[in-house]
Amino acid sequence: MIGAATRLAALVGHPVGHSLSPAMQNAAFEAAGGDGCYLAFDVVPGRLDTALKGLAALGALGANVTLPHKEEAFGLCDWIEPSARLVGAVNVVLFKEEGLWGYNSDVDGVRGALAELSPSGGRALLLGAGGSARAAAVALLGREFSSLAVANRTADRARRMAGDIEAALGRQTVTVLDWKRFHEEPFDLVVNATSLGLASNPWSGEDLTRLVRSLRGAPLLDLVYRRGGGTELVEAARSVGSPAVDGRSVLLHQGMRSFALFTGCGAPGEAMRRALEEGER
Ligand SMILES: NC(=O)c1ccc[n+]([C@@H]2O[C@H](COP(=O)([O-])OP(=O)(O)OC[C@H]3O[C@@H](n4cnc5c(N)ncnc54)[C@H](OP(=O)(O)O)[C@@H]3O)[C@@H](O)[C@H]2O)c1
């Protein structure tokens, strides 16, 4: 029950009304028996600094930061964990005596979802070059994958991402492929970090077909998720014998790391998974 000692954890973004994080994090507080609650705040661009300082002054445990504020949050933090530094974005902020500490639980989200696929390493293909693709690249390069091929509709954006990651790691690890030719080479894992597959941005039949044909049994992680079931890409991958996981798993594992950071306790994963499933209905 909410009382005088209840501690707040928050989501700040714009918009936030669609988010499943409040249902997932409040279920976690309940299951873990912790005296905390999680609220979402719609913070318009230009007000992030004020919002984070306000939460710090209120003694909040921490905050998840979502679009469009993740890069700005990076710039506001006094200390940043190494993987968030590689991504160049922060989506968890803790309010410490020493100032704002920044983390990137999107990287952990991708790592957790990848663990469900148990990829055996080798060479991975990453589609996309936006914020999520950066988190996925850091997750992949930190695991069994020592090298990565990236294909993005806008090749310049892929080259910029590859350059930033290689500069941060101090080694050459990323090859940029032509978007129209990513199907020509075999890979040991494929990760979709584009927004293709959202209801507002459906796959073209041609892109989907050549991607699925190129899998040749390799596992697939689709960062996209849709309410109530697997994505078109996940279903197509499974239909040709590739193990496939969608973005709900990324969301869950991202939330589990966030909860652990907020509370210092292990996250109750099953309760969080159930809350996500119920929230989708
Ligand atoms: N599961 C989770 O927890 C989670 C978390 C975050 C994001 N996501 C998913 O990941 C997606 C990407 O997020 P983001 O933040 O990285 O978005 P973003 O920065 O807007 O990037 C979008 C990416 O999609 C590509 N794209 C868009 N339309 C395309 C098309 N018609 N053909 C080919 N490529 C296209 C863009 O290519 P260009 O550079 O050419 O525009 C870019 O690489 C989101 O839409 C969301 O579904 C999931």
The ligand as an SDF file (V2000), in Angstrom:
LIG
                    3D

 48 52  0  0  0  0  0  0  0  0999 V2000
   11.5930   -4.1050  -27.6030 N   0  0  0  0  0  0  0  0  0  0  0  0
   11.9970   -2.9950  -27.0690 C   0  0  0  0  0  0  0  0  0  0  0  0
   12.0990   -2.8490  -25.8620 O   0  0  0  0  0  0  0  0  0  0  0  0
   12.3710   -1.8610  -27.9870 C   0  0  0  0  0  0  0  0  0  0  0  0
   13.0780   -0.7630  -27.4810 C   0  0  0  0  0  0  0  0  0  0  0  0
   13.3830    0.2640  -28.3680 C   0  0  0  0  0  0  0  0  0  0  0  0
   13.0080    0.1640  -29.7010 C   0  0  0  0  0  0  0  0  0  0  0  0
   12.3290   -0.9320  -30.1480 N   0  0  0  0  0  0  0  0  0  0  0  0
   11.9400   -1.0610  -31.5630 C   0  0  0  0  0  0  0  0  0  0  0  0
   13.0250   -0.7100  -32.3690 O   0  0  0  0  0  0  0  0  0  0  0  0
   12.5850    0.1590  -33.4150 C   0  0  0  0  0  0  0  0  0  0  0  0
   13.6920    1.1260  -33.7810 C   0  0  0  0  0  0  0  0  0  0  0  0
   13.8730    2.0420  -32.7130 O   0  0  0  0  0  0  0  0  0  0  0  0
   14.8910    3.2750  -32.7960 P   0  0  0  0  0  0  0  0  0  0  0  0
   14.7520    4.0140  -31.5260 O   0  0  0  0  0  0  0  0  0  0  0  0
   16.2340    2.7790  -33.1850 O   0  0  0  0  0  0  0  0  0  0  0  0
   14.2280    4.1190  -33.9860 O   0  0  0  0  0  0  0  0  0  0  0  0
   14.9110    5.1700  -34.9760 P   0  0  0  0  0  0  0  0  0  0  0  0
   16.0980    5.8100  -34.3250 O   0  0  0  0  0  0  0  0  0  0  0  0
   13.7910    5.9990  -35.4790 O   0  0  0  0  0  0  0  0  0  0  0  0
   15.4550    4.2530  -36.1900 O   0  0  0  0  0  0  0  0  0  0  0  0
   14.5660    3.6490  -37.0990 C   0  0  0  0  0  0  0  0  0  0  0  0
   15.3480    2.6940  -37.9870 C   0  0  0  0  0  0  0  0  0  0  0  0
   14.4300    2.0380  -38.8780 O   0  0  0  0  0  0  0  0  0  0  0  0
   14.8610    2.2490  -40.2360 C   0  0  0  0  0  0  0  0  0  0  0  0
   13.6910    2.3170  -41.1240 N   0  0  0  0  0  0  0  0  0  0  0  0
   12.5350    3.0040  -40.9190 C   0  0  0  0  0  0  0  0  0  0  0  0
   11.6970    2.8140  -41.9570 N   0  0  0  0  0  0  0  0  0  0  0  0
   12.3350    2.0110  -42.8520 C   0  0  0  0  0  0  0  0  0  0  0  0
   11.9760    1.4690  -44.1230 C   0  0  0  0  0  0  0  0  0  0  0  0
   10.7870    1.7200  -44.6890 N   0  0  0  0  0  0  0  0  0  0  0  0
   12.8780    0.6760  -44.7620 N   0  0  0  0  0  0  0  0  0  0  0  0
   14.0780    0.4180  -44.2000 C   0  0  0  0  0  0  0  0  0  0  0  0
   14.4810    0.9010  -42.9870 N   0  0  0  0  0  0  0  0  0  0  0  0
   13.6090    1.6930  -42.3160 C   0  0  0  0  0  0  0  0  0  0  0  0
   15.5980    3.5770  -40.1840 C   0  0  0  0  0  0  0  0  0  0  0  0
   16.4200    3.7080  -41.3210 O   0  0  0  0  0  0  0  0  0  0  0  0
   16.9020    5.1690  -41.8040 P   0  0  0  0  0  0  0  0  0  0  0  0
   18.1020    5.5150  -40.9830 O   0  0  0  0  0  0  0  0  0  0  0  0
   17.1730    4.9840  -43.2420 O   0  0  0  0  0  0  0  0  0  0  0  0
   15.7400    6.1140  -41.5500 O   0  0  0  0  0  0  0  0  0  0  0  0
   16.3840    3.4080  -38.8670 C   0  0  0  0  0  0  0  0  0  0  0  0
   17.4980    2.5640  -39.0240 O   0  0  0  0  0  0  0  0  0  0  0  0
   11.3480    0.8560  -32.8090 C   0  0  0  0  0  0  0  0  0  0  0  0
   10.4660    1.2190  -33.8430 O   0  0  0  0  0  0  0  0  0  0  0  0
   10.7640   -0.1700  -31.9020 C   0  0  0  0  0  0  0  0  0  0  0  0
    9.7890   -0.9140  -32.5840 O   0  0  0  0  0  0  0  0  0  0  0  0
   12.0070   -1.9290  -29.3160 C   0  0  0  0  0  0  0  0  0  0  0  0
  1  2  1  0
  2  3  2  0
  2  4  1  0
  4  5  1  0
  4 48  2  0
  5  6  2  0
  6  7  1  0
  7  8  2  0
  8  9  1  0
  8 48  1  0
  9 10  1  0
  9 46  1  0
 10 11  1  0
 11 12  1  0
 11 44  1  0
 12 13  1  0
 13 14  1  0
 14 15  2  0
 14 16  1  0
 14 17  1  0
 17 18  1  0
 18 19  2  0
 18 20  1  0
 18 21  1  0
 21 22  1  0
 22 23  1  0
 23 24  1  0
 23 42  1  0
 24 25  1  0
 25 26  1  0
 25 36  1  0
 26 27  1  0
 26 35  1  0
 27 28  2  0
 28 29  1  0
 29 30  1  0
 29 35  2  0
 30 31  1  0
 30 32  2  0
 32 33  1  0
 33 34  2  0
 34 35  1  0
 36 37  1  0
 36 42  1  0
 37 38  1  0
 38 39  2  0
 38 40  1  0
 38 41  1  0
 42 43  1  0
 44 45  1  0
 44 46  1  0
 46 47  1  0
M  CHG  2   8   1  16  -1
M  END
$$$$
